[in-house]
């Protein structure tokens, strides 16, 4: 193959686009790469100034500039072909001369579409990761010297300092840690940085807030810290501890009350019955009436004992069902205190577990009304639909503010009983306008 043919083959098959155009922009020679890139036909000789795809890429403007200045021009362009596909190119135009006069332009075109697409994809991934990091809990990374190397938007917002101004600051002063909190936090971060291991479940206090944090390897010689405000959880833990303590106290109080009831009522009655029976045994003729008196006292003791265990667990729930038990309780608790009671119960047959749950809620509300409401009347309605069971108890008493702090345990007990099975509990009340207690329970525990 001749040298000229070799150069022609290299020109035609090169991965770069080549062309040669005269002073009027008529393209005299192109290679296959350029023709493919700009959809040029091999047999035709297009013009740089009029061919559409070349014009879209700005060749006409840059060609005129190259001719007028008689010096090389470098340019970049984005353009789309008929199919809508986008190309990104960089091209170099160099004038060539004849006797000192510019007679044409030589051009080299580099297709940078794949490179630009890769850069744009990288930018999209970077932007996505940045948005993701910014939407997370506060995240910050520090070097071995505990100076900040990275902070997401959440951390900057929490600290009240822009991300740029946070860079290279010592983290501990930013967190406003002092004393033992400061020393423990710094020691944990340094230890995690040396071991390159993740540590979870750590805590520190900053001002009035408590934060949980985890440590993890972030990048070379850096330790990442992700934080979460757990002040609310800590408050709930303390509240639960107090409630548990109060529950134990109430259990002890209830035991003492039962013991007192047994001693003061049943115990005294049994002692009285025993004394009468002893008298009868010593002289049946003289103390004949004492036997009947003892039997009467025993009956009274039996009734007292029945009332005590009914409060503990109403046997009538098992024997007679929920409606009869609630009516008995309303008569013996509410009506004996002078309250007018209206009961509407249309819930059908319920499971034993649900009957016990509803009765305990009713019992607690009745007790609350008797103790605090100073009401004249009470209305209870129990109904059901295909998915839920609804219980409402309302009174016309003095009312109260549901949001006000309470020292009692009863309403919290109701709420736990309801929410433990996925139900809902609400109170509507205001000073001087009575109260309405609403309970909604899942239908799952009911059946026809």
ZIHU-V486817 format. One record per pair of residues at least 24 apart in sequence whose C-alpha atoms are under 10 Angstrom apart, sorted by sequence separation. I is the first residue (numbers start at 1). J is the second residue. If there is no record, write none. Layout:
i=[I,I]
j=[J,J]
This chain:
i=[21,24,25,26,55,56,70,71,72,87,88,89,146,147,148,180,181,182,191,192,193,196,203,205,210,270,273,274,323,358,369,373,374,375,402,403,415,417,418,421,21,22,24,25,26,54,56,70,71,87,88,142,143,145,146,147,181,189,192,193,196,198,200,202,203,204,205,209,210,269,272,273,322,323,369,372,373,374,402,414,21,22,53,66,67,69,70,87,88,140,141,142,145,146,148,188,189,196,197,198,199,200,203,204,205,271,272,273,322,323,369,372,373,401,402,403,411,21,53,66,67,68,70,86,87,88,89,142,143,177,178,188,189,193,194,196,198,203,269,270,271,322,366,369,370,372,373,400,401,402,53,65,66,67,88,142,143,177,178,185,193,194,269,270,273,321,322,365,369,372,400,401,402,52,53,62,66,67,87,88,142,175,176,177,178,193,194,268,269,270,321,322,362,365,366,369,399,400,401,402,57,62,63,70,87,141,175,176,177,192,193,269,270,321,322,325,329,333,339,361,362,369,399,400,401,57,62,63,70,71,86,140,175,176,192,193,266,269,270,321,339,362,398,399,400,57,59,63,70,175,190,191,192,266,269,270,322,323,326,330,334,338,397,398,399,400,57,69,70,72,74,76,189,190,268,269,322,326,329,330,333,334,337,358,390,392,394,397,398,399,400,402,25,57,59,67,68,70,71,72,73,74,75,76,78,189,266,267,318,321,322,325,326,329,333,347,348,389,390,391,392,393,394,395,397,398,399,400,401,25,67,70,72,77,78,189,265,266,269,317,321,334,339,340,341,342,343,344,345,346,347,348,388,392,394,397,398,399,400,66,67,76,189,265,266,322,323,326,330,334,339,340,341,342,343,344,345,346,347,348,396,397,398,399,67,266,318,322,326,329,333,337,338,339,340,341,342,343,344,345,346,347,396,397,398,399,25,66,67,266,267,317,318,337,338,339,340,341,342,343,344,345,346,347,395,396,397,24,25,66,262,265,266,317,337,338,339,340,341,342,343,344,345,350,395,396,23,24,146,265,368,394,395,396,23,38,63,64,145,334,335,394,395,21,25,38,39,63,262,266,314,317,334,335,347,368,393,394,395,24,38,39,63,146,261,262,313,334,335,347,367,368,393,394,23,37,63,146,261,334,347,392,393,394,144,145,314,364,365,392,393,143,144,262,313,345,364,365,391,392,393,142,143,144,146,261,313,344,364,391,392,59,142,144,330,344,390,391,392,38,144,311,361,364,365,390,391,37,143,144,258,330,343,361,364,389,390,391,142,258,342,389,390,37,311,342,361,362,388,389,390,258,360,361,388,389,390,258,326,341,360,361,387,388,389,340,387,388,389,339,358,361,378,380,384,386,387,388,389,357,360,361,378,379,380,381,382,383,384,386,387,388,389,254,378,382,384,385,386,388,323,358,373,375,384,387,357,358,374,375,386,357,373,373,384,369,369,150,155,23,37,150,155,365,18,20,22,23,37,149,151,154,17,18,19,20,21,22,34,37,139,141,148,149,150,151,16,20,21,34,138,139,140,141,143,147,148,149,362,20,28,33,34,141,142,143,146,148,27,29,30,33,34,141,142,143,144,145,146,26,27,33,140,141,143,144,361,23,24,25,26,27,142,143,144,22,23,24,25,142,143,22,23,24,141,142,143,358,21,22,23,140,141,142,21,22,140,141,142,358,20,21,22,140,141,357,20,21,139,140,141,19,20,21,139,140,19,20,138,139,140,354,18,19,20,138,139,354,18,19,137,138,139,354,17,18,19,136,137,138,354,355,17,18,136,137,138,354,355,16,17,18,136,137,353,354,16,17,350,351,352,353,15,16,17,350,351,352,15,16,350,351,15,350,351,349,350,351,348,349,350,347,348,349,347,348,347,250,246,247,246,243,247,243,243]
j=[45,48,49,50,79,80,94,95,96,111,112,113,170,171,172,204,205,206,215,216,217,220,227,229,234,294,297,298,347,382,393,397,398,399,426,427,439,441,442,445,46,47,49,50,51,79,81,95,96,112,113,167,168,170,171,172,206,214,217,218,221,223,225,227,228,229,230,234,235,294,297,298,347,348,394,397,398,399,427,439,47,48,79,92,93,95,96,113,114,166,167,168,171,172,174,214,215,222,223,224,225,226,229,230,231,297,298,299,348,349,395,398,399,427,428,429,437,48,80,93,94,95,97,113,114,115,116,169,170,204,205,215,216,220,221,223,225,230,296,297,298,349,393,396,397,399,400,427,428,429,81,93,94,95,116,170,171,205,206,213,221,222,297,298,301,349,350,393,397,400,428,429,430,81,82,91,95,96,116,117,171,204,205,206,207,222,223,297,298,299,350,351,391,394,395,398,428,429,430,431,87,92,93,100,117,171,205,206,207,222,223,299,300,351,352,355,359,363,369,391,392,399,429,430,431,88,93,94,101,102,117,171,206,207,223,224,297,300,301,352,370,393,429,430,431,89,91,95,102,207,222,223,224,298,301,302,354,355,358,362,366,370,429,430,431,432,90,102,103,105,107,109,222,223,301,302,355,359,362,363,366,367,370,391,423,425,427,430,431,432,433,435,59,91,93,101,102,104,105,106,107,108,109,110,112,223,300,301,352,355,356,359,360,363,367,381,382,423,424,425,426,427,428,429,431,432,433,434,435,60,102,105,107,112,113,224,300,301,304,352,356,369,374,375,376,377,378,379,380,381,382,383,423,427,429,432,433,434,435,102,103,112,225,301,302,358,359,362,366,370,375,376,377,378,379,380,381,382,383,384,432,433,434,435,104,303,355,359,363,366,370,374,375,376,377,378,379,380,381,382,383,384,433,434,435,436,63,104,105,304,305,355,356,375,376,377,378,379,380,381,382,383,384,385,433,434,435,63,64,105,301,304,305,356,376,377,378,379,380,381,382,383,384,389,434,435,63,64,186,305,408,434,435,436,64,79,104,105,186,375,376,435,436,63,67,80,81,105,304,308,356,359,376,377,389,410,435,436,437,67,81,82,106,189,304,305,356,377,378,390,410,411,436,437,67,81,107,190,305,378,391,436,437,438,189,190,359,409,410,437,438,189,190,308,359,391,410,411,437,438,439,189,190,191,193,308,360,391,411,438,439,107,190,192,378,392,438,439,440,87,193,360,410,413,414,439,440,87,193,194,308,380,393,411,414,439,440,441,193,309,393,440,441,89,363,394,413,414,440,441,442,311,413,414,441,442,443,312,380,395,414,415,441,442,443,395,442,443,444,395,414,417,434,436,440,442,443,444,445,414,417,418,435,436,437,438,439,440,441,443,444,445,446,312,436,440,442,443,444,446,382,417,432,434,443,446,417,418,434,435,446,418,434,435,446,434,435,218,226,95,109,222,227,437,91,93,95,96,110,222,224,227,91,92,93,94,95,96,108,111,213,215,222,223,224,225,91,95,96,109,213,214,215,216,218,222,223,224,437,96,104,109,110,217,218,219,222,224,104,106,107,110,111,218,219,220,221,222,223,104,105,111,218,219,221,222,439,102,103,104,105,106,221,222,223,102,103,104,105,222,223,103,104,105,222,223,224,439,103,104,105,222,223,224,104,105,223,224,225,441,104,105,106,224,225,441,105,106,224,225,226,105,106,107,225,226,106,107,225,226,227,441,106,107,108,226,227,442,107,108,226,227,228,443,107,108,109,226,227,228,444,445,108,109,227,228,229,445,446,108,109,110,228,229,445,446,109,110,443,444,445,446,109,110,111,444,445,446,110,111,445,446,111,446,447,446,447,448,446,447,448,446,447,448,447,448,448,409,408,409,409,409,413,412,413]
